[in-house]
């Protein structure tokens, strides 16, 4: 039996993987999937994929694109989530700031450099006409780090997925001043070129099983109730999130890669662009 180590954020987007694991669908196909949650998001996942801690990662599109351009041996196996990620813009409950525009020239908490919380801070700044060369960052590693950093005023705002952070808004830890949707489909399934070359057949099997679940995922009975219980969310919030979220079963589109590269290049976050085929498995 082939063992494949997979990593992703501990969020509702990845529940289809857990269905397949818990129902032994991979095991029945001769594949042992070892899943690891990464609370630090795409920055931490990128490090784990680079050092061989995992073989496959569920990563944000912008993070993978940036790493490939910088020389990482990553390849996109396929798109995973076809809809944008809704990034909530959060401040501490006792913050003096009440509007997003007031956050210009303050410090953003980020999980890591190169992470979604880092890169989307530039998108948010661009959206509001700020000088992106003046952005300041405080690395807090993960959501729990932000919970400590914002009330201490080590950083003044933190961008993280809207619905994952909503319980912290509801309980008064954070206030959300606004949202910043990513300008592209948000999550891809990525691996390394070496792993894809050595385990191509097994990867194909894994994706076929996963896609068979995501294709009808939103039709599952009592899905909102299950997700709300599993991820400690309110059922009405999960229902709204499901309305906004679409899973994908195809390779990422060339125009998505082009749009992502264009935006990152315009923000001076990458210094060159690459052809579409450099990003994907063929």
C-alpha positions as CSV (number, residue, x, y, z in Angstrom):
1,X,0.0,0.0,0.0
2,X,1.3,3.4,-1.0
3,X,1.4,6.1,1.8
4,X,0.8,9.7,0.7
5,X,1.2,12.5,3.2
6,X,-1.3,15.3,2.7
7,X,-1.6,18.6,4.4
8,X,-4.2,21.4,4.6
9,X,-5.7,24.0,6.8
10,X,-8.1,22.7,9.5
11,X,-11.1,24.4,7.8
12,X,-14.4,23.3,6.3
13,X,-13.0,23.5,2.7
14,X,-11.1,20.3,3.3
15,X,-13.9,18.2,4.7
16,X,-14.2,16.1,1.5
17,X,-10.8,14.7,2.2
18,X,-11.8,13.6,5.6
19,X,-14.9,11.9,4.2
20,X,-12.8,9.9,1.9
21,X,-10.3,9.0,4.6
22,X,-13.0,8.1,7.2
23,X,-15.0,6.0,4.7
24,X,-11.7,4.3,3.7
25,X,-12.1,5.2,0.0
26,X,-8.4,5.7,-0.4
27,X,-7.6,2.6,1.5
28,X,-9.8,0.5,-0.7
29,X,-7.8,1.8,-3.7
30,X,-4.5,0.7,-2.0
31,X,-3.5,4.1,-0.8
32,X,-2.9,5.2,2.8
33,X,-3.5,8.9,3.2
34,X,-1.8,10.5,6.2
35,X,-3.5,13.9,6.8
36,X,-1.9,16.7,8.8
37,X,-3.6,19.9,9.8
38,X,-1.5,23.1,9.3
39,X,-2.7,26.0,11.4
40,X,-0.2,28.4,9.8
41,X,-1.9,28.3,6.4
42,X,-0.2,28.3,3.0
43,X,3.2,29.7,4.3
44,X,3.6,26.7,6.7
45,X,2.3,24.3,4.1
46,X,4.8,25.6,1.6
47,X,7.6,24.9,4.0
48,X,6.3,21.4,4.7
49,X,6.0,20.6,1.0
50,X,9.5,21.9,0.3
51,X,11.2,19.8,3.0
52,X,9.3,16.6,2.3
53,X,7.2,16.6,5.4
54,X,4.2,16.2,3.1
55,X,3.7,15.0,-0.5
56,X,0.5,16.9,-1.4
57,X,-0.7,20.3,-0.1
58,X,-4.0,22.2,-0.3
59,X,-2.6,25.7,-0.8
60,X,-3.8,29.1,-1.8
61,X,-3.4,29.9,-5.5
62,X,-1.3,33.0,-4.9
63,X,1.1,31.3,-2.6
64,X,1.8,28.4,-5.0
65,X,2.2,30.8,-7.9
66,X,4.7,32.9,-6.0
67,X,6.7,29.9,-4.8
68,X,7.0,28.4,-8.3
69,X,8.2,31.7,-9.7
70,X,10.8,31.9,-6.9
71,X,12.1,28.5,-8.0
72,X,10.3,26.0,-5.8
73,X,9.8,22.5,-7.3
74,X,6.0,22.8,-7.0
75,X,3.4,21.8,-9.5
76,X,-0.4,22.4,-9.4
77,X,-2.2,19.0,-9.8
78,X,-5.6,20.7,-10.2
79,X,-7.8,23.4,-9.0
80,X,-9.7,22.7,-5.8
81,X,-11.9,25.6,-4.9
82,X,-13.3,27.5,-7.9
83,X,-14.7,30.5,-5.9
84,X,-12.7,33.3,-4.2
85,X,-11.7,33.2,-0.6
86,X,-13.4,35.9,1.5
87,X,-10.7,37.4,3.7
88,X,-12.1,39.2,6.8
89,X,-10.2,42.3,7.9
90,X,-10.1,42.1,11.7
91,X,-9.0,44.3,14.6
92,X,-9.0,43.7,18.3
93,X,-12.3,44.3,20.0
94,X,-10.8,47.2,21.9
95,X,-9.1,48.7,18.9
96,X,-9.5,52.5,18.2
97,X,-10.0,51.7,14.5
98,X,-13.5,51.5,13.1
99,X,-13.0,51.7,9.3
100,X,-10.6,49.8,7.0
101,X,-9.2,53.1,5.6
102,X,-8.0,54.0,9.1
103,X,-5.6,51.0,9.0
104,X,-3.3,52.6,6.4
105,X,0.3,52.8,7.7
106,X,-0.4,50.4,10.6
107,X,1.0,46.9,11.0
108,X,-0.7,43.8,9.7
109,X,-0.4,40.5,11.5
110,X,0.5,37.7,9.1
111,X,1.1,34.0,9.6
112,X,4.3,34.0,7.5
113,X,5.8,35.9,4.6
114,X,4.5,34.5,1.4
115,X,1.3,33.4,3.1
116,X,-2.2,34.4,2.0
117,X,-2.5,36.8,4.9
118,X,0.7,38.5,3.7
119,X,-0.1,38.6,0.0
120,X,-3.8,39.6,0.4
121,X,-2.7,42.5,2.6
122,X,-1.2,43.9,-0.6
123,X,-4.4,43.3,-2.5
124,X,-6.4,45.0,0.2
125,X,-4.0,48.0,0.2
126,X,-4.2,48.3,-3.6
127,X,-8.0,48.2,-3.4
128,X,-7.9,51.2,-1.0
129,X,-5.3,53.2,-2.9
130,X,-2.6,52.8,-0.2
131,X,1.1,53.0,-0.9
132,X,2.0,49.3,-0.9
133,X,5.6,50.1,-0.3
134,X,4.7,51.3,3.2
135,X,3.1,48.1,4.4
136,X,4.3,46.8,7.8
137,X,4.0,43.2,9.1
138,X,4.3,41.3,12.3
139,X,4.7,37.5,11.9
140,X,2.3,35.7,14.3
141,X,2.3,32.2,12.8
142,X,-1.4,31.4,13.0
143,X,-4.8,32.5,14.1
144,X,-4.0,31.9,17.8
145,X,-1.0,34.2,17.4
146,X,-3.2,36.9,16.0
147,X,-5.5,36.5,19.0
148,X,-2.5,37.5,21.2
149,X,-0.9,40.1,18.9
150,X,-3.9,42.3,18.2
151,X,-5.0,43.1,21.8
152,X,-1.3,43.7,22.7
153,X,-1.1,46.1,19.8
154,X,1.9,44.2,18.3
155,X,-0.2,44.5,15.1
156,X,-3.3,46.4,14.4
157,X,-5.2,44.2,11.9
158,X,-5.3,40.6,10.7
159,X,-6.7,39.1,7.5
160,X,-8.0,35.5,7.7
161,X,-10.9,33.6,6.1
162,X,-14.2,35.3,7.0
163,X,-16.1,32.2,8.3
164,X,-13.2,30.6,10.2
165,X,-12.7,33.8,12.2
166,X,-16.4,34.5,12.7
167,X,-16.6,32.7,16.1
168,X,-13.9,35.1,17.3
169,X,-16.0,38.0,16.1
170,X,-19.1,36.6,17.7
171,X,-17.4,36.1,21.1
172,X,-15.9,39.6,21.1
173,X,-12.3,38.8,20.5
174,X,-12.1,40.5,17.2
175,X,-14.1,43.1,15.3
176,X,-14.4,42.7,11.5
177,X,-14.1,46.0,9.7
178,X,-14.7,44.6,6.2
179,X,-13.9,41.8,3.7
180,X,-11.5,41.4,0.9
181,X,-12.3,38.6,-1.6
182,X,-9.3,37.1,-3.4
183,X,-9.3,38.1,-7.1
184,X,-9.0,34.5,-8.2
185,X,-10.2,30.9,-7.3
186,X,-8.6,30.3,-4.0
187,X,-7.4,26.8,-3.3
188,X,-5.3,24.4,-5.5
189,X,-3.9,20.9,-4.9
190,X,-0.2,21.0,-5.2
191,X,2.8,18.7,-5.0
192,X,6.4,18.6,-6.1
193,X,7.6,17.7,-9.6
194,X,9.7,14.8,-8.1
195,X,6.7,13.3,-6.3
196,X,4.4,13.6,-9.3
197,X,6.9,11.9,-11.6
198,X,7.4,9.0,-9.1
199,X,3.7,8.6,-8.0
200,X,1.7,9.8,-11.0
201,X,-0.7,6.8,-11.0
202,X,-1.4,7.0,-7.3
203,X,-2.0,10.8,-7.6
204,X,-4.5,10.1,-10.4
205,X,-6.3,7.6,-8.2
206,X,-6.4,10.0,-5.2
207,X,-7.8,12.9,-7.3
208,X,-10.4,10.6,-8.9
209,X,-11.7,9.6,-5.5
210,X,-11.6,13.1,-4.1
211,X,-13.4,14.6,-7.2
212,X,-16.1,11.9,-7.0
213,X,-16.9,13.4,-3.5
214,X,-16.6,17.1,-4.3
215,X,-18.7,16.8,-7.4
216,X,-21.8,16.1,-5.3
217,X,-20.5,17.4,-2.0
218,X,-23.1,20.2,-1.5
219,X,-25.9,17.7,-2.0
220,X,-25.0,15.6,1.1
221,X,-27.8,15.2,3.7
222,X,-27.5,17.5,6.7
223,X,-24.2,18.9,5.4
224,X,-24.5,22.3,7.1
225,X,-25.3,20.7,10.5
226,X,-22.4,18.3,10.1
227,X,-19.9,21.1,9.2
228,X,-21.2,23.4,11.9
229,X,-20.6,20.7,14.6
230,X,-17.3,19.6,13.3
231,X,-15.8,23.1,12.8
232,X,-17.5,24.8,15.7
233,X,-19.5,27.2,13.6
234,X,-23.1,28.4,13.6
235,X,-25.3,26.5,11.1
236,X,-26.6,29.7,9.5
237,X,-23.0,30.8,8.8
238,X,-22.1,27.4,7.2
239,X,-25.2,27.7,5.0
240,X,-24.1,31.1,3.8
241,X,-20.5,29.8,3.3
242,X,-21.8,26.9,1.2
243,X,-23.7,29.3,-1.0
244,X,-20.5,31.2,-1.7
245,X,-18.2,28.2,-2.2
246,X,-17.7,25.9,-5.2
247,X,-15.4,22.9,-5.5
248,X,-13.6,22.2,-8.8
249,X,-12.4,18.9,-10.4
250,X,-10.4,20.3,-13.3
251,X,-6.9,21.7,-13.8
252,X,-6.5,25.4,-13.0
253,X,-7.3,27.7,-15.9
254,X,-4.6,29.5,-17.8
255,X,-6.3,32.8,-17.3
256,X,-6.3,32.3,-13.5
257,X,-2.5,31.8,-13.5
258,X,-2.2,34.9,-15.7
259,X,-4.4,37.1,-13.5
260,X,-2.5,36.0,-10.4
261,X,0.9,36.6,-11.9
262,X,-0.2,40.0,-13.2
263,X,-1.5,41.2,-9.8
264,X,1.6,39.9,-7.9
265,X,3.9,41.5,-10.5
266,X,2.1,44.8,-10.4
267,X,2.6,44.7,-6.6
268,X,6.3,43.9,-6.9
269,X,5.7,40.6,-5.1
270,X,7.3,38.7,-8.0
271,X,10.0,39.9,-10.4
272,X,9.1,37.9,-13.5
273,X,6.2,35.9,-15.0
274,X,6.4,32.3,-16.3
275,X,4.5,30.4,-19.0
276,X,1.4,28.5,-17.9
277,X,3.0,25.1,-18.4
278,X,5.6,25.8,-15.8
279,X,2.9,25.8,-13.1
280,X,1.0,22.6,-13.9
281,X,1.5,18.8,-14.3
282,X,1.0,17.6,-17.8
